[in-house]
Amino acid sequence: MGQLRQLVLSLLHGRWTASRGRFSRLRDESGSAMVELGFMLAVVGVPLLLGTTHFAVLLINSIVVSNAAHAGAEYGMMSSTYAGDSTYIVTAAQDDSGMGTNLTVTPTIFYACSVAISGTQYSTPAAATTACNTGGSNHALEFIQVTASANVTPMAKVPGFPNTVTVSGTSIMEVEE
């Protein structure tokens, strides 16, 4: 019986030392960084990517809407006749944006005195002329203001962010005489 026990123990000891060499490699930390990176990308990377994409879509559309307002104001600033033609101002802005009728465009004409452009705004040329005739080189100036806005829906729904966002842009230019 003693020899059998000795044989069994030697076999187990041989297998233990062979398997201990294999298991010692599992105690090594060489792959843990890759596992941590994969976990962090899943937890942090995906929401970060979705949030960045969401804001990029809004930023691009905000730039497009602002450029459309500028295009409408450029059309209206060519003369008083063009400034009063709100249909073509709207068409110029919508054509520039590529959004068509999804873009809401509001052109407004106002007047101000040349010495205080950022001062009081007047709705009629007569009121501006009366207020600005104080002598010297002060005179009434005509301005066109175009405000454009559009509802933008980003490609993917991101939790915590609204599905639809309204972006807008405004451009003001002096009408050439």
Backbone as a ProteinNet text record, in pm:
[ID]
protein_1_A
[PRIMARY]
MGQLRQLVLSLLHGRWTASRGRFSRLRDESGSAMVELGFMLAVVGVPLLLGTTHFAVLLINSIVVSNAAHAGAEYGMMSSTYAGDSTYIVTAAQDDSGMGTNLTVTPTIFYACSVAISGTQYSTPAAATTACNTGGSNHALEFIQVTASANVTPMAKVPGFPNTVTVSGTSIMEVEE
[TERTIARY]
81.4	0	86.7	196.6	287	343	367.5	420.5	314.1	191.9	82.6	63.2	70.3	54.5	168.7	287.9	403.8	389.6	337.4	317.7	212.9	102.9	-4.5	44.8	118.7	170.1	270.4	353.9	450.9	382	277	200.4	131	69.4	1.1	101.1	217.1	318.1	370.6	386.3	431.9	329.1	203.4	97.8	84.6	100.5	89.1	198	318.1	425.2	408.5	359.1	336.6	223.6	114.5	1.3	32.5	118.3	154.9	228	303.6	370.9	270.6	164.9	60.7	-19.7	-54.1	-135	-57.1	73.1	151.9	143	121.3	103.6	-27.5	-127.3	-253.7	-238.9	-140.6	-117.5	-48.7	3.9	70.9	-34.4	-3	-98.7	-84.5	-26	1.7	-123.8	-233.9	-354.8	-458	-432.9	-534	-555.7	-453.5	-469.2	-563.5	-555.5	-644.3	-790	-810.1	-945.2	-1001.4	-918.9	-963.4	-995.1	-913.8	-938.9	-1070.9	-1095.5	-1221.7	-1341.4	-1329.4	-1438.1	-1462.4	-1357.3	-1371.3	-1425.2	-1385.1	-1440.6	-1589.4	-1633.2	-1776	-1853.6	-1796.1	-1866.8	-1858.6	-1741.8	-1719.9	-1715.7	-1651.8	-1628	-1752.7	-1846.3	-1968.2	-2053.5	-2082.8	-2158.2	-2084.3	-1953.1	-1875.1	-1884.6	-1877.8	-1890.3	-2029.6	-2133.3	-2270.3	-2292.5	-2243	-2257.8	-2182.9	-2063.8	-1985.2	-2054.6	-2108.1	-2180.9	-2305.1	-2375.5	-2496.7	-2464.4	-2361.9	-2325.5	-2266	-2197.5	-2142.5	-2254.6	-2359.1	-2473.6	-2539.4	-2555.6	-2616.2	-2528.2	-2398.6	-2306.3	-2306.8	-2301.1	-2301.2	-2431.1	-2543.8	-2671.4	-2684.2	-2627.7	-2628.5	-2549.6	-2436.8	-2356.6	-2432.4	-2498.9	-2576.1	-2688.1	-2758.1	-2869.1	-2815.9	-2704.2	-2645.6	-2600.9	-2541.8	-2501.8	-2623.5	-2732.8	-2855.1	-2909.6	-2908	-2952.5	-2863.5	-2735.1	-2641.2	-2669.2	-2700.2	-2730.9	-2856.6	-2957.8	-3079.3	-3052.5	-2968.7	-2934.5	-2850.8	-2762.3	-2682.9	-2772.4	-2875.3	-2967.9	-3040.3	-3089	-3167.3	-3086.5	-2956.3	-2876.6	-2837.7	-2868.4	-2826.1	-2896.1	-3021.3	-3092.6	-3220	-3285.4	-3411.2	-3518.8	-3512.4	-3609.8	-3593.3	-3468.2	-3442.7	-3475	-3446.1	-3474	-3623.6	-3705.8	-3850.5	-3909.1	-3830.2	-3878.3	-3855.5	-3943.9	-3924.5	-3934.5	-4010.2	-4023.3	-3888.5	-3813.7	-3684.2	-3577.2	-3591.1	-3499.2	-3516.4	-3641.1	-3670.3	-3619.1	-3642.5	-3597	-3444.2	-3375.6	-3228.8	-3174.9	-3233.9	-3188.4	-3217.2	-3336.7	-3372	-3288.2	-3260.5	-3175.8	-3033.2	-2982.3	-2845.8	-2832.2	-2934.5	-2925.5	-2940.9	-3016.7	-3045.9	-3154.8	-3213.4	-3317.9	-3457.2	-3466.8	-3596.7	-3690.8	-3815	-3917.7	-3905.6	-3814.1	-3790.9	-3721	-3668.2	-3601.6	-3702.3	-3721.1	-3809.6	-3725.1	-3762.3	-3684.9	-3774.7	-3725.3	-3800.9	-3715.3	-3741.9	-3669.2	-3739.2	-3659.4	-3712.1	-3627.7	-3695.4	-3626	-3639.4	-3528	-3534.4	-3436.6	-3450.7	-3370.4	-3302	-3185.3	-3111	-3035	-2995.5	-2917.1	-2770.7	-2703.4	-2565.5	-2467.3	-2496.5	-2405.4	-2431.3	-2541.9	-2575.7	-2638.7	-2558.2	-2611.3	-2667.9	-2601.7	-2651.2	-2751.7	-2792.4	-2888.8	-3032.3	-3118.9	-3261.2	-3286.4	-3376.6	-3416.6	-3555.6	-3572.7	-3699.7	-3760.9	-3893.7	-3960.5	-3993.6	-3993	-4023.1	-3910.9	-3889.8	-3786.1	-3819.7	-3947.9	-3987.2	-3950.3	-3976.6	-3942.9	-3792.3	-3716.4	-3570.6	-3517.2	-3571.3	-3524.8	-3552.6	-3670	-3705.1	-3611.3	-3584.1	-3499.9	-3352.5	-3309.9	-3166.9	-3128.7	-3223.5	-3192.2	-3161.7	-3048	-3006	-2894.5	-2867.5	-2761.1	-2633.8	-2540.8	-2414.2	-2430	-2352.6	-2353.1	-2443	-2525	-2615.3	-2729.2	-2751.8	-2861.8	-2913.5	-3030.7	-3093.9	-3029	-3008.6	-2957	-3060	-3068.5	-3162.2	-3084.4	-3142.3	-3080.2	-3178.2	-3123.5	-3203.6	-3154.1	-3247.8	-3215.9	-3287.9	-3214.4	-3273.2	-3245.4	-3352.6	-3342.2	-3390.6	-3307.9	-3343.2	-3339.8	-3432	-3433	-3484.6	-3441.9	-3483.6	-3481.5	-3570.7	-3570.5	-3480.1	-3385	-3287.7	-3307.7	-3315.2	-3325.3	-3199.1	-3112.9	-2991	-3024.3	-2923.9	-2944	-2984.7	-2925.5	-2952.2	-3005.8	-3089.8	-3142.2	-3037.2	-2994.9	-2897.7	-2971.2	-2969.8	-3040	-2987.2	-3080	-3041.9	-3038.8	-3050.5	-3051.1	-3186.4	-3235.5	-3364.8	-3356.5	-3469.6	-3474.7	-3463	-3528.5	-3529.1	-3481.6	-3392.7	-3337.8	-3360	-3400.3	-3417.7	-3288.4	-3230.2	-3110	-3149.5	-3085.2	-3120.6	-2995.9	-3008.6	-2900.9	-2959.8	-2889.9	-2936.1	-2822.1	-2856.9	-2759.5	-2820.7	-2743.3	-2787.9	-2688.4	-2740.2	-2654.6	-2719.3	-2633.6	-2682.2	-2721.9	-2836.9	-2885.6	-2814.3	-2762.5	-2692.2	-2793	-2752.2	-2841	-2837.8
-116.9	0	124.6	122.5	235.2	271.1	164.1	192.8	256	210	266.7	414.4	440.1	578.3	663.9	614	683.3	710.3	614	627.5	734.9	730.6	828.1	969.1	982.1	1113.8	1164.9	1078.3	1122.6	1163	1090.4	1128	1263.1	1280	1406.6	1521.7	1495.9	1599.9	1640	1543	1571.3	1654.8	1616.9	1694	1832.8	1842.6	1971.6	2068.5	2019.9	2108.7	2147.8	2057.3	2090.8	2192.1	2172.3	2265.4	2397.4	2393.2	2515.8	2611	2559.9	2642.4	2708.6	2634.4	2692.4	2799.9	2772.5	2866.1	2990.4	2979.4	3096.6	3205.7	3165.3	3265.5	3342.2	3282.4	3351.1	3459.2	3445.5	3546.7	3669.9	3660.5	3771.9	3874.8	4004.9	4111.8	4166.4	4090	4142.1	4171.4	4105.9	4129.6	4215.5	4253.7	4328.2	4468.6	4528.8	4662.5	4659.4	4555	4543	4522.8	4446	4424.2	4554.3	4629.3	4757.3	4857.6	4860	4949.9	4916.6	4789.5	4748.5	4785.8	4767.6	4803.1	4954.1	5033.7	5179	5234.6	5175.3	5220.3	5193.9	5082.3	5051.5	5144.2	5176.2	5257.8	5406.5	5453.7	5597.7	5634.4	5553.3	5586.9	5600.1	5507.9	5511.4	5634.4	5663.4	5786.8	5913.1	5914.8	6030.3	6048.3	5940.6	5946	5993	5941.4	5983.2	6131.1	6177.6	6318.6	6410.3	6369.9	6450.7	6458.7	6347.4	6346.3	6434.1	6426.8	6507.4	6656.8	6700.9	6842.5	6883.7	6794.3	6826.5	6852.6	6772.1	6792.2	6926.9	6958.9	7088.1	7204.9	7192.2	7299.5	7322.9	7216.9	7230.4	7295.3	7251.9	7310.4	7455.3	7488.7	7627.8	7716.7	7667	7742.5	7758.6	7652.8	7658.9	7761.6	7763.3	7858.2	8002	8023.8	8158.5	8206.3	8115.7	8152	8182.7	8113.1	8140.1	8279.1	8315.4	8450.4	8555	8529.9	8622.2	8634.8	8522.4	8525.9	8607.6	8593.8	8673.3	8821.2	8854	8995	9051.9	8970.7	9017.5	9053.4	8973.3	9004	9135.2	9151.7	9270.4	9397.7	9388.4	9509.4	9576.3	9514.4	9571.3	9703	9718.2	9844.5	9843.6	9957.8	9965.6	9879.6	9867.3	9784.1	9637.7	9591	9452	9429.8	9528.8	9516.2	9500.2	9561.7	9551	9425	9347.5	9226.8	9104.8	9088.9	8982.6	8843	8826.3	8693.9	8644.6	8730.9	8689	8678.7	8755.9	8741.5	8602.8	8562.9	8429.5	8321.6	8338.4	8239.6	8230.1	8343.9	8342.5	8269	8291.7	8225	8075.1	8038.1	7896.1	7822	7886.2	7822.7	7804.7	7901.9	7893.3	7781.4	7760.5	7661	7518.4	7500.3	7365.2	7298.2	7371.8	7316.2	7339.8	7421.7	7449.1	7517.9	7472.8	7536.9	7500.6	7411.5	7381.9	7497.4	7591.3	7709.3	7824	7880	7994.6	8121.5	8211.2	8334.1	8454.8	8550.8	8672	8794.5	8864	8987.6	9108.5	9201.6	9322.4	9441.5	9550.2	9674.1	9770.4	9837.4	9942.5	10053.4	10165.3	10284.1	10331.1	10392.6	10446.5	10570.7	10651.6	10770.8	10732.3	10802	10767.7	10791.4	10883.5	10909	10816.1	10744.5	10652.4	10526.3	10451.3	10332.7	10231	10212.4	10114	10174.9	10297.2	10365.1	10328.4	10429.2	10408.2	10359.8	10261.5	10211.2	10265.6	10305	10361.9	10270.7	10262.8	10170.4	10234.2	10366.3	10432.6	10530.1	10554.5	10649.9	10792.7	10826.6	10962	10985.9	10888	10903.5	10914.2	10836.5	10841.3	10974.1	11023.2	11149.9	11264.4	11264.4	11369	11365.5	11246.4	11233.3	11262.4	11230.7	11243.1	11381.5	11464.5	11597.2	11693.5	11672.7	11760.7	11853.1	11851.5	11934.8	11854.6	11910.6	11842.4	11729.5	11624.8	11513.5	11398.3	11418.1	11314.1	11294.5	11172.1	11141.3	11000.3	10967.2	10836.9	10730.7	10612.3	10497.2	10384.5	10309.3	10196.6	10066.1	9975.6	9846.3	9733.2	9619.8	9498.6	9397	9340.9	9235.9	9109.5	9001	8873	8773	8716.1	8612.4	8481.6	8377.6	8245.8	8145.4	8050.1	7945.4	7815.7	7705.2	7573	7476	7379	7270.8	7160.3	7118.5	7017.3	6893.2	6777.2	6650.6	6570	6551.4	6471.8	6327.8	6259.4	6125.2	6023.2	6029.9	5930	5997.9	5927	5976.1	5951.3	6059.4	6048.9	6078.3	5985	6009.2	6134.5	6215.2	6338.7	6459.7	6439.1	6549	6552.2	6672.1	6678.6	6618.5	6564.1	6505.3	6611.3	6725	6832.1	6962	7031.2	7156.8	7264.2	7383.4	7494.9	7576.4	7587.6	7669.9	7793.7	7906.3	8029.1	8113.9	8205.3	8297.3	8429.2	8537.8	8670.8	8744.3	8817	8899.1	9036.6	9142.3	9279.6	9347.6	9412.1	9484.4	9617.4	9713.3	9843.3	9832.1	9886.9	9885.9	9994.6	9955.8	10052	10147.2	10269.1	10371.2	10367.3
0	0	0	61.1	67.9	-68.2	-151.4	-284.1	-374.6	-360.3	-440.3	-404.3	-274.5	-231.2	-285.3	-283.9	-334.2	-483.6	-559.3	-703.7	-735.2	-661.9	-683.6	-651.5	-541.4	-505.5	-607.5	-660.5	-761	-890.6	-928.4	-1048.9	-1028.6	-912.8	-884.8	-877.4	-817	-807.6	-945.6	-1033.7	-1170.1	-1246.7	-1230.5	-1297.8	-1235.3	-1104.5	-1037.1	-1082.8	-1093.8	-1138	-1284.5	-1367.1	-1508.2	-1522.4	-1448.4	-1458.3	-1387.3	-1285	-1215.9	-1310	-1401.4	-1501.4	-1594.2	-1628.8	-1714.5	-1639.9	-1516.2	-1439.7	-1397.8	-1390.4	-1352	-1458.9	-1582.6	-1687.8	-1670.9	-1607.7	-1583.7	-1477.2	-1390.1	-1287.9	-1345.6	-1464.7	-1531	-1571.8	-1571.1	-1600.7	-1742.6	-1831.5	-1965.4	-2047.2	-2025.7	-2104.9	-2036.2	-1912.1	-1837.8	-1894.3	-1948	-2005.8	-2125.3	-2204.8	-2320.6	-2277.6	-2172.7	-2120.6	-2064.8	-1990.7	-1935.8	-2046.8	-2150.6	-2262.6	-2331.3	-2353.9	-2415.8	-2330.8	-2201.1	-2110.8	-2110.4	-2103.3	-2100.2	-2232	-2343.8	-2471.7	-2479.1	-2425.1	-2426.4	-2334.5	-2218.7	-2120	-2151.7	-2191.5	-2211.7	-2359.5	-2440.7	-2580.7	-2664.3	-2651	-2733.2	-2700.4	-2572.5	-2545.3	-2589.2	-2575	-2617.9	-2768.8	-2842.3	-2988.1	-3030	-2965.5	-2998.1	-2965.9	-2851.3	-2814.6	-2909.5	-2949	-3042.8	-3177.6	-3224.9	-3352.4	-3344.3	-3232.8	-3213.7	-3224.1	-3152.2	-3155	-3289.4	-3357.7	-3489.8	-3589.5	-3586	-3676.1	-3646.7	-3520.3	-3484.4	-3526.2	-3508.9	-3546	-3696.3	-3773.9	-3920.2	-3967.2	-3912.6	-3953.3	-3907.1	-3794.1	-3748.2	-3844	-3892.1	-3989	-4119.9	-4165.4	-4290.5	-4279	-4165.1	-4145.6	-4138.4	-4070.9	-4064.2	-4202.3	-4279.3	-4416.2	-4503.5	-4482.1	-4559.3	-4525.7	-4397.1	-4358.4	-4423.6	-4429.3	-4492.3	-4642.9	-4708.8	-4852.3	-4878.9	-4793.8	-4809.2	-4789.6	-4690.7	-4665.4	-4779.1	-4836.4	-4951.8	-5069.7	-5091.6	-5200.4	-5171.3	-5048.9	-5014.6	-5005.9	-4980.8	-4962.6	-5094	-5208.6	-5337.2	-5369.8	-5326.8	-5347.6	-5263.8	-5254.5	-5179.8	-5243.9	-5375.7	-5446.6	-5406.2	-5405.4	-5366	-5217.9	-5133	-4990.3	-4964.2	-5047.2	-5030.4	-5091.4	-5163	-5230	-5140.4	-5042.8	-4944.1	-5004.3	-5111.7	-5174.7	-5226.2	-5292.8	-5346	-5237.3	-5130.5	-5017.7	-4955.5	-4936.4	-4881.2	-4975.8	-5105.2	-5204.3	-5205.5	-5199.3	-5199.2	-5077	-4962.6	-4840	-4844.4	-4889.2	-4895.8	-4999.2	-5111.2	-5212.3	-5162.5	-5088.6	-5037.5	-4934.2	-4854.4	-4746.8	-4797.3	-4903.7	-4949	-4865.8	-4771.3	-4686	-4741.7	-4845.1	-4906.3	-4810	-4809.9	-4727.3	-4579.3	-4543	-4401.1	-4330.8	-4409.7	-4354.1	-4348	-4230.5	-4211.8	-4218.6	-4309.6	-4331.5	-4306.8	-4226.6	-4197	-4227.6	-4340.2	-4369.2	-4304.7	-4254.4	-4191.3	-4236.8	-4272.5	-4309.1	-4191.6	-4156.6	-4055.6	-4094.2	-4027.6	-4057.7	-3929.8	-3946.2	-3832.2	-3877.5	-3782.6	-3813.8	-3835	-3927	-3961.9	-3847.4	-3756.3	-3645.7	-3527.2	-3529.4	-3419.5	-3478.7	-3553.5	-3622.9	-3524.5	-3412.2	-3316	-3217.9	-3246.7	-3159.5	-3194.6	-3193.3	-3217.4	-3359.7	-3372	-3503.2	-3534.5	-3660.6	-3704.6	-3809.4	-3809	-3901.3	-4035.9	-4045.1	-4172.6	-4207.2	-4337	-4375.5	-4330.4	-4327.1	-4285.9	-4139.6	-4052.8	-3910.4	-3891.6	-3967.8	-3957.5	-4008.3	-4120.1	-4177.2	-4080.9	-4019.5	-3923.9	-3802.7	-3751.7	-3632.4	-3662.2	-3784.2	-3816.7	-3868.3	-3908.1	-3960.9	-3846.8	-3786	-3676.7	-3723.3	-3852.3	-3907.1	-3923.4	-3993.7	-4016.9	-4117.5	-4098.7	-4195	-4151.4	-4051.3	-4003	-4102.7	-4142.3	-4234.2	-4205.6	-4263.8	-4240.8	-4329.8	-4273.5	-4347.2	-4342.3	-4450.4	-4457.5	-4435.4	-4355.5	-4325.8	-4355.4	-4392.4	-4410.2	-4307.6	-4233.8	-4136.1	-4178.8	-4193.1	-4231.3	-4119.6	-4068.6	-3965.6	-4026.2	-4015.8	-4068.5	-3953.7	-3955.1	-3852.9	-3913.7	-3855.2	-3902.2	-3785.7	-3789.2	-3691.2	-3744	-3661.4	-3701.3	-3615.2	-3680.6	-3610.8	-3638.7	-3537.8	-3558.9	-3597.3	-3653.6	-3707.5	-3602.3	-3484.7	-3381.7	-3256.5	-3185.4	-3058	-2950.9	-2885	-2777.1	-2647.2	-2552.8	-2425.9	-2356.7	-2308.9	-2241.9	-2332.9	-2463.3	-2559	-2629.1	-2665.6	-2735.4	-2875.2	-2921.2	-3056	-3163.5	-3144.4	-3243.2	-3177.4	-3247.3	-3196.7	-3303	-3261.9	-3354.2	-3357.3	-3475.8	-3493.5	-3573.5	-3544.2	-3614.9	-3637.5	-3733.7	-3765.6	-3813.6	-3787.1	-3827.4	-3896	-4001.1	-4072.9	-4096.9	-4068	-4089.9	-4182.1	-4287.7	-4383.1	-4419.9	-4450	-4495.4	-4641.9	-4674.7	-4813.3	-4890.7	-5006.9	-5091.5	-5154.3	-5170.5	-5227	-5377.9
[MASK]
+++++++++++++++++++++++++++++++++++++++++++++++++++++++++++++++++++++++++++++++++++++++++++++++++++++++++++++++++++++++++++++++++++++++++++++++++++++++++++++++++++++++++++++++++

